[in-house]
Amino acid sequence: MPPKTLIVTDSHSGKRLDLFIQHHEAYSSRSRIQSLIKEGLVLVNGKLEKASYKVKPGDGIALELPERPVRKVLPENIPLHVVFEDDHMVVLNKPPGLVVHPAPGNYTGTLVNALLYHYGSLPSTGRGPLDGAGSERERAGIVHRLDKDTSGVLVVARTGQALKALTRQFKDRVVQKKYLALVSGVIKRGSGTIEAAIGRHVKERKKISVHTASPREAITLFKVKERFKNATLVEVEIKTGRTHQIRVHMAHAGFPVLGDRVYGGARVAKIGDMTVLRQMLHAESLSLLHPVTGTPLTFSVPPPPDMAGIIERLRG
């Protein structure tokens, strides 16, 4: 692949070289970046530097990324719950447990595998990780993402025009996303706003946290819908679409999502005599403009049976 050049700005002055690169290559692990530096594939102003080098404004960072074999992503006959579709887009109700797009460890059984089977070729943003070449089929039609164990509304583009228009709506925050979250603990106030920048945890690279060297703005609004003995059902609206945003923000506020062992630990794995097997987070509704006609559209789906069942038992 041709070298990529990054220019250091004032806002990144003093940051470690490896962390600076990771900020710009969000799909890459820090260990992968450090390996590239050790292999001499990263030059700072034409010279080799260590991963600990502190970058300065105006530094030119050249990355030489080795070619990686592209994994073939094949169509698979996986059922889809279609809420709406036309020639331009598809709106789905994603079940919990379904990975959205292929990645290391999940190259089969994903939503993209299913989309390729049911809809054939789909457009791609062309964005891929530094950690692996990844064919464009790996991101076929994907505009936004839901975590593997999060259920709910998800929109997929069927044409390049629709992909461009929908991507722009997400970037410009035209899209309104509302979630239902069942969280541990009783929230006393009726509503609130959580504003806390988040990014990769400074030590635990697989986690997102407010303790990060690469903070990105994140705003979450919540409103209490129902209170139970040791839990609260909240409606959540996100103004920014950061990875794991709701899960991180609710845990930061002291009310981790039930079943979310990553951010809530063992205490959220059970409620009363019930074991909670996955995070109780559901993308309830999505409002956007049709990518071609501009017509305002809102799509809503109810929580899946496991979440609805736990809510009913808490009411009882």
KEDOTOR-699221 format. One line per 4 residues: their letters; for each residue x negated, y, z negated of N, C-alpha, C. Coordinates in steps of 0.001 Angstrom, whole numbers. Each point is the difference from the previous one (the first is absolute). Layout:
<nodes>
a = X,Y,Z,X,Y,Z,X,Y,Z; ... $
</nodes>
This chain:
<nodes>
mppk = -842,-1193,0,842,1193,0,-876,1242,0; 438,1135,648,-801,1217,2,-100,571,-1416; -1106,652,-317,-161,583,-1338,1099,1026,-285; 349,104,-1260,969,989,-454,-740,1002,-871 $
tliv = 279,1286,172,-679,1021,-788,995,735,-894; -342,127,-1272,802,723,-977,-807,1193,-485; 631,1153,-133,-665,1206,-492,498,305,-1410; -918,195,-928,351,267,-1396,459,1452,-151 $
tdsh = 1140,186,-644,510,1350,-281,-250,353,-1464; 271,1236,-362,-233,461,-1372,764,-826,-1028; 1195,-460,368,833,-730,-964,-606,-1334,-418; -949,-529,784,-615,-1291,-320,-1444,144,-478 $
sgkr = -432,1225,-208,-1380,246,-430,-314,-737,-1303; -1122,-720,-24,-427,-712,-1203,552,-1402,-137; 852,-416,926,575,-1346,-72,-1023,-1025,493; 25,-1199,-587,-873,-1076,456,284,-310,1467 $
ldlf = -1046,-404,707,129,-311,1416,1038,-1084,251; -61,-1096,-784,946,-1093,228,1442,430,-268; 207,837,-1033,1353,458,-312,500,994,1043; -908,816,531,388,933,1059,491,-767,1224 $
iqhh = -747,-1037,387,409,-790,1166,1327,-698,-264; 167,-533,-1211,1242,-705,-318,1206,936,42; -214,1265,-372,1097,965,72,520,123,1425; -904,-88,973,378,144,1408,339,-1332,662 $
eays = -403,-1096,-623,286,-1340,529,754,-767,-1075; 1270,414,-199,770,-503,-1138,237,-1506,26; -90,-626,1190,245,-1434,94,-1234,-828,-371; -1104,661,-305,-1258,-711,-220,-312,-137,-1483 $
srsr = -531,-1150,-370,-414,-204,-1380,-1323,718,-236; -217,373,-1254,-1241,686,-329,-1207,-909,231; 156,-1290,-313,-1110,-936,189,-364,-132,1477; 1014,31,881,-256,-65,1442,-793,1237,449 $
iqsl = 387,1170,-494,-697,1232,358,-1440,-32,-497; -191,-493,-1237,-1355,-85,-542,-869,-946,819; 605,-1068,512,-740,-936,857,-447,678,1288; 887,805,585,-350,721,1220,-1162,964,-252 $
ikeg = 16,645,-1167,-1080,928,-349,-1318,-754,-129; 22,-1150,-694,-1215,-800,-183,-530,-540,1323; 914,-282,931,-411,-544,1300,-516,1085,949; -26,1247,-482,-501,1095,821,971,484,1043 $
lvlv = 1274,-273,-197,1018,383,978,661,1327,-347; -507,653,-1049,488,1323,-396,-1191,942,-72; 74,1119,705,-1074,995,-14,546,1342,-464; -763,667,-845,360,1335,-469,-970,985,647 $
ngkl = 523,837,871,-852,946,737,-1153,-727,706; 312,-1207,508,-984,-783,744,-937,-816,-865; 201,2,-1318,-891,-724,-904,771,-1032,-828; -719,-1038,-442,587,-993,-894,77,565,-1416 $
ekas = 1098,-238,-666,171,409,-1397,657,-1139,-766; -126,25,-1326,641,-1019,-840,1483,327,-184; 733,-1021,-464,1439,191,-236,249,1077,-1048; -969,203,-906,163,966,-1088,-341,1433,420 $
ykvk = -463,173,1231,-350,1338,487,1199,936,-150; -247,1211,-528,1070,979,-186,87,883,1251; 1121,-83,657,157,717,1264,109,1505,-223; -402,775,1018,27,1458,-79,792,565,1184 $
pgdg = 618,1156,-197,754,609,1108,-868,143,1242; 551,-415,1133,-723,71,1259,-726,-1270,377; -151,-938,-950,-632,-1278,318,780,-706,1106; -733,-575,947,629,-810,1036,-228,-1472,-302 $
iale = 1078,-747,-241,-81,-1422,-347,364,-819,1227; -965,-727,533,246,-824,1190,180,-1451,-419; 1118,-604,413,298,-1404,-304,-104,-809,1278; -761,-1074,-42,-55,-928,1132,719,-1261,-440 $
lper = 1183,-209,538,850,-1090,-442,-151,-1205,906; -481,-1124,-529,-175,-1192,836,1334,-565,458; -6,-570,1170,1213,-635,516,361,-1208,-855; 1278,-176,-217,492,-1161,-729,940,-793,902 $
pvrk = 15,-1307,-142,933,-776,813,1445,361,-317; 795,122,1043,1407,344,-186,811,-1261,-255; 747,28,-1069,874,-1142,-302,1255,87,863; 402,-1124,502,1181,-23,853,1249,-79,-871 $
vlpe = 879,963,173,1258,21,-751,1086,-568,894; 586,-1097,-431,948,-736,834,1444,235,-434; 932,-54,928,1421,91,-357,416,-1204,-849; 856,244,-975,518,-1084,-842,1493,196,-188 $
nipl = 728,-1096,48,1460,47,-137,388,141,-1471; -141,1218,-506,368,322,-1381,1276,837,59; 1040,-386,-729,1273,745,58,-168,1444,-454; 746,896,637,15,1403,-371,1425,422,-344 $
hvvf = 130,837,-1032,1303,571,-345,60,1390,626; 653,97,1163,63,1254,747,1191,821,-467; -270,1243,-407,1039,928,-435,498,836,1184; -935,357,890,324,811,1175,-1078,-231,1052 $
eddh = 402,28,1251,-1000,-19,1067,570,614,1269; -895,643,769,328,459,1338,-1268,-153,835; -65,641,1135,-1165,-166,874,-1258,681,-549; 157,813,-1050,-1115,824,-476,-553,-436,-1356 $
mvvl = 850,-573,-840,-461,-363,-1330,851,-1119,-591; -555,-601,-1051,688,-1041,-753,-89,365,-1479; 1108,-120,-708,3,214,-1447,287,-1335,-663; -873,-395,-920,86,-1308,-624,227,109,-1503 $
nkpp = 546,-1063,-556,52,-174,-1450,-1065,-1040,-334; -1167,469,-431,-1117,-909,-275,215,-740,-1309; -109,-1326,8,139,-749,-1243,-1282,78,-827; 85,-195,-1306,-1226,-72,-802,-809,-1226,392 $
glvv = -1313,113,-86,-867,-1127,318,-523,1,1418; 487,910,846,-431,59,1399,-1054,1093,170; -1188,-385,439,-1069,959,287,336,717,1306; -229,1316,65,395,764,1179,-900,-268,1191 $
hpap = -1319,184,-157,-869,-230,1155,-1211,-830,-372; -575,-705,965,-1135,-881,-273,-1183,758,-603; -689,-681,-905,-1197,527,-655,-760,-1208,-521; -1236,182,-429,-752,-1146,-525,813,-776,-1032 $
gnyt = 148,-1297,250,783,-858,-891,1436,-175,424; 479,855,915,1390,-85,457,80,271,1501; -479,-953,802,47,185,1452,1182,-740,629; 766,-701,-798,1214,-645,494,1122,261,-992 $
gtlv = 1220,-229,450,1146,136,-889,339,1426,-370; -441,982,795,257,1401,-320,1160,555,820; 417,1203,-358,1057,655,751,-412,229,1453; -1265,361,230,-467,213,1367,102,-1282,816 $
nall = -351,-1152,-587,161,-1273,707,1452,-198,417; 924,344,-897,1428,-138,294,441,977,1085; -480,1253,-86,379,1008,999,-469,-386,1395; -1204,-557,96,-519,-417,1307,856,-1116,598 $
yhyg = 538,-860,-845,857,-1097,481,1339,549,495; 607,891,-788,1354,463,312,40,1129,1017; -1076,815,78,42,1182,861,-1133,69,1021; -908,-953,-34,-1101,13,952,-998,1095,-307 $
slps = -591,557,1028,-1024,1035,-180,598,1259,-608; -713,551,-988,425,1228,-664,-1172,971,-37; 260,1306,-66,-1090,988,0,-771,-14,-1306; -1210,540,44,-840,65,-1188,-619,1376,-122 $
tgrg = -254,405,-1246,-686,1273,-227,-1454,-99,411; -515,-1246,95,-1396,-189,359,-934,154,-1177; 560,258,-1205,-845,143,-1177,-348,-1377,-537; -1240,-235,-292,-422,-1286,-519,-1044,166,-1067 $
pldg = -257,-1033,-816,-962,100,-1074,-1435,-118,476; -894,655,-691,-1432,-142,264,-458,-1415,-349; 724,-651,-939,-405,-1320,-483,310,-1135,963; 606,258,1088,313,-1081,938,625,635,1213 $
agse = -294,-533,1152,419,677,1216,1507,129,62; 715,-1129,-159,1438,66,-14,573,444,1331; 764,-826,658,590,401,1267,1151,955,-268; 403,717,1047,1097,933,-165,1294,-741,-307 $
rera = 74,-1267,374,1195,-776,-319,209,-101,-1505; -1079,172,-781,130,-117,-1447,861,1101,-592; 159,1117,715,791,1097,-526,1181,297,922; 400,-989,780,1020,190,1025,1280,624,-544 $
givh = 288,1223,452,1246,664,-345,84,553,-1407; -994,-265,-831,79,373,-1413,-208,1508,-165; 971,649,-610,-58,1432,-258,-377,264,-1453; 575,-797,-901,-298,114,-1431,25,-1402,-588 $
rldk = -286,-109,-1270,-196,-1317,-591,692,-100,-1347; 403,-1201,-365,441,-308,-1350,-915,-1092,-540; -302,47,-1289,-824,-1045,-606,650,-1363,204; -802,-1022,-58,483,-1371,190,1227,-300,-858 $
dtsg = -41,349,-1274,1091,-360,-907,1038,1097,-187; -57,1034,835,1028,1034,-6,972,-290,1134; 1281,89,-288,1031,-283,1000,579,1308,528; 801,-125,1075,782,1144,433,-194,485,1412 $
vlvv = 451,1244,248,95,567,1342,-1377,323,573; -206,-421,1245,-1259,266,686,301,204,1480; -578,1060,606,254,298,1405,-1210,-397,841; 277,-531,1186,-1035,-443,936,266,650,1352 $
artg = -1059,509,640,139,630,1319,-85,-1052,1102; 817,178,1036,-26,-929,1131,-685,585,1219; -214,1308,17,-659,639,1135,-1090,944,-510; -917,337,898,-1053,936,-370,562,1362,-370 $
qalk = 1024,445,703,639,1283,-291,605,-6,-1400; 696,-1082,-337,623,-104,-1318,-1060,-72,-1097; -1072,-738,261,-1067,-121,-989,-604,1365,-306; -259,770,1050,-588,1327,-179,939,917,-777 $
altr = 1281,-23,355,979,882,-639,229,-384,-1466; 116,-1295,-277,235,-449,-1375,-1229,244,-870; -1184,-250,561,-1233,246,-749,-93,1471,-379; 363,883,920,-10,1438,-277,994,362,-1103 $
qfkd = 1170,-643,-8,990,279,-1045,-515,-391,-1382; -695,-1139,-67,-568,-411,-1284,-1093,970,-432; -836,401,945,-1103,910,-313,520,1360,-454; 1055,487,646,559,1313,-328,1005,-62,-1151 $
rvvq = 183,-1166,-574,899,-213,-1153,1450,326,335; 372,-303,1240,1397,137,411,812,-1181,-533; -637,-1159,-63,665,-1227,-451,242,68,-1498; 1199,-395,-405,345,-49,-1422,114,-1468,-416 $
kkyl = -811,-394,-986,-20,-1385,-451,459,-72,-1453; 1000,-826,-264,482,-180,-1366,-102,-1477,-385; -466,-222,-1212,-206,-1346,-513,801,-212,-1269; 261,-1260,-305,501,-402,-1311,-1138,-711,-709 $
alvs = -257,388,-1243,-1050,-646,-784,564,-349,-1369; -240,-1222,-412,370,-432,-1341,-1283,17,-819; -74,923,-956,-1257,214,-715,109,-434,-1456; -1139,-294,-579,-79,-399,-1406,112,1226,-891 $
gvik = 796,-105,-1061,176,1113,-929,1230,825,335; 435,797,-976,1194,830,166,-424,1457,213; 309,534,1164,-313,1391,323,1118,877,-565; -348,905,-882,1008,811,-686,507,1159,851 $
rgsg = -897,655,723,452,1130,812,683,-498,1263; 924,787,518,795,-450,1131,-723,-27,1324; -1014,859,143,-745,52,1255,-1365,627,-259; -858,-59,986,-1323,577,-172,-809,-69,1277 $
tiea = -1130,680,-14,-929,12,1130,-1381,-396,-506; -625,-914,708,-1369,-403,-329,-910,520,1106; -901,905,-375,-982,528,943,-1377,-375,-508; -599,-987,623,-1332,-456,-402,-699,-569,1222 $
aigr = -1115,608,374,-755,-480,1163,-529,-1400,-273; 34,-852,1015,-443,-1389,-171,-931,-408,1130; -730,-1090,-228,-919,-546,998,-567,-1289,-536; -982,-551,692,-623,-1235,-454,-600,184,-1391 $
hvke = 255,-950,-893,-541,50,-1355,-1521,63,61; -593,758,-902,-1451,193,39,-783,-1298,-196; 597,-979,-691,-700,-1268,-252,712,-1193,628; 1321,-64,-125,763,-1137,525,505,356,1394 $
rkki = -762,-383,1012,243,476,1348,1297,-492,632; 584,-1063,-553,1253,-505,555,1210,733,-574; -248,880,-971,1085,722,-647,-23,1473,382; 1192,596,-10,150,1442,185,195,605,-1382 $
svht = -498,1209,-190,39,574,-1341,-100,1526,54; 375,632,-1123,-245,1434,-151,-1478,224,-324; -678,-1061,-411,-1433,58,-284,-748,-405,1274; -268,978,838,-552,-281,1323,-998,1077,411 $
aspr = -922,-400,839,-962,960,537,504,622,1299; 1110,-524,518,563,499,1259,1485,291,-170; 345,1012,-817,1416,279,-278,744,550,1211; 1246,-460,139,881,522,1044,1317,391,-659 $
eait = 549,1112,422,1239,504,-585,1085,-1072,13; 725,-116,-1105,1103,-963,-81,1097,578,-890; 1225,30,528,1135,571,-721,1152,-1002,9; 499,-313,-1188,1090,-963,-159,1114,625,-836 $
lfkv = 1222,-75,501,1166,476,-743,809,-1208,-456; 500,49,-1238,830,-1115,-460,1246,517,-712; 1046,-813,48,1273,317,-651,548,-1274,-627; 343,59,-1270,521,-1172,-703,1392,-337,502 $
kerf = 198,-1250,391,1310,-475,418,699,-781,-1105; -796,-769,-765,593,-837,-1049,-1076,-376,-1012; 391,21,-1281,-925,-395,-1065,451,-1314,-617; -981,-841,-324,267,-1271,-654,-759,-35,-1328 $
knat = 13,-1116,-671,-640,-90,-1315,-1496,298,76; -706,-631,930,-1445,189,101,-454,332,1422; 918,510,795,-332,296,1399,875,1135,514; -407,580,1137,746,1092,620,30,-221,1504 $
lvev = 1177,187,580,130,-45,1453,-71,1437,500; -959,283,865,-180,1363,498,63,48,1518; 483,1135,495,-95,296,1424,-1245,847,184; -837,-398,937,-1271,684,198,-88,525,1427 $
eikt = -426,1252,121,-241,580,1317,-1461,427,69; -695,-420,1043,-1408,374,124,-154,1087,1053; -723,1041,-368,-260,1102,919,-1290,-225,786; -809,-929,-478,-1231,-389,691,-11,-1519,81 $
grth = -591,-550,1034,46,-1453,199,-1326,-670,-288; -475,87,-1228,-1282,-599,-345,161,-1482,-340; -1061,-759,203,2,-1426,-333,325,-185,-1479; 961,-875,-294,391,-363,-1367,466,1204,-820 $
qirv = 426,1078,667,287,1242,-716,991,-149,-1147; 1160,-605,261,1011,-116,-1047,-514,-865,-1146; -632,-1088,335,-500,-917,-1026,-1033,687,-887; -915,755,610,-1048,696,-754,584,1138,-825 $
hmah = 882,794,594,566,1147,-710,880,-416,-1168; 831,-1004,191,864,-426,-1106,-834,-589,-1140; -1045,-752,328,-886,-529,-1046,-728,1147,-699; -423,997,765,-683,1174,-558,914,748,-970 $
agfp = 1301,9,295,972,675,-859,384,-833,-1219; -492,-1240,-53,304,-868,-1137,1154,-937,218; 499,-71,1246,1140,-865,313,-319,-848,1233; -887,-984,-127,-381,-816,1155,1179,-787,559 $
vlgd = -45,-266,1290,1054,-773,653,-14,-1424,-539; 1175,-492,-367,99,-1373,-497,-519,-990,1043; -783,-958,-450,-556,-1016,883,-1297,397,657; -416,1255,-158,-1226,483,635,-1194,-244,-920 $
rvyg = -553,-1205,92,-1107,-372,-878,-1263,802,286; -158,488,1232,-1205,758,360,-97,1285,-804; 1099,727,-108,-30,1297,-677,694,-4,-1368; 700,-1073,-307,692,-48,-1289,-487,-1078,-939 $
garv = -823,-931,519,-534,-1061,-848,1039,-1050,-357; -341,-821,-979,849,-1139,-375,1328,440,-612; 34,1189,-589,1223,404,-719,1192,226,927; -255,204,1299,1120,221,915,386,-1266,759 $
akig = -634,-1117,-342,292,-1257,682,1285,-648,-511; 504,508,-1130,1246,-534,-557,844,1150,-524; 1301,-201,14,934,917,-649,1038,-867,-702; 29,52,-1325,854,-911,-751,-461,-1422,229 $
dmtv = 927,-869,392,-361,-1394,274,-220,-241,1493; -85,1076,789,-147,-130,1453,-1441,235,432; -526,-902,831,-1302,207,612,195,759,1308; -778,1058,179,116,824,1209,-1175,-337,909 $
lrqm = 275,-589,1144,-1036,-580,852,-662,990,957; 624,1146,251,-611,993,912,463,1369,-463; -648,1055,529,380,1339,-433,1421,320,452; 775,541,-926,1395,324,279,92,1375,658 $
lhae = -408,32,1268,-29,1245,769,646,-252,1352; 962,848,338,793,-221,1214,176,1314,748; -361,13,1287,211,1174,851,1470,35,404; 780,779,-723,1452,-26,148,491,725,1241 $
slsl = -613,1142,327,491,748,1154,-1119,753,698; 245,270,1270,-965,711,838,784,945,907; -330,1294,-68,662,993,854,-1031,604,933; 336,61,1283,-921,541,1007,798,522,1191 $
lhpv = -733,552,958,614,445,1252,-296,-1048,1069; 985,-303,806,-238,-958,1072,-1174,500,846; -961,-862,314,-1223,445,670,194,561,1406; 1152,-256,621,253,504,1357,1115,1045,15 $
tgtp = 1125,-300,-646,1145,916,36,-60,1078,-1077; -760,-252,-1071,-77,952,-1106,1188,-74,-945; 892,-964,191,1176,-148,-864,-420,-410,-1415; 513,684,-1043,-311,-419,-1378,609,-1368,-295 $
ltfs = -791,-885,-569,451,-1355,-310,-416,-359,-1425; 868,-731,-681,-325,-522,-1333,355,-1478,-44; -934,-809,-482,219,-1442,-98,-169,-406,-1467; 933,-791,-491,-48,-445,-1401,244,-1495,-78 $
vppp = -678,-662,-936,203,-1431,-227,-8,-259,-1510; 806,-937,-465,49,-300,-1436,-1216,-805,-444; -286,-19,-1295,-1134,-789,-495,211,-1488,276; -1078,-762,161,115,-1437,240,514,-729,-1240 $
pdma = 408,-1259,166,636,-739,-1096,-818,-71,-1288; -1324,-157,78,-770,-137,-1245,70,1272,-838; -118,1150,641,57,1269,-720,1422,294,-485; 991,-227,875,1387,226,-380,397,-897,-1171 $
giie = -535,-1247,-12,309,-926,-1079,-559,441,-1333; -1214,520,-1,-611,478,-1244,760,1222,-526; 389,886,897,776,1184,-424,1318,-431,-632; 691,-958,616,1281,-468,-546,-191,-640,-1373 $
rlrg = -1045,-774,-169,-246,-632,-1295,-348,1032,-1059; -703,1064,370,-304,1054,-953,1269,723,-418; 913,165,922,1291,630,-335,790,-858,-991; -178,-1319,132,749,-908,-864,-556,-49,-1400 $
</nodes>
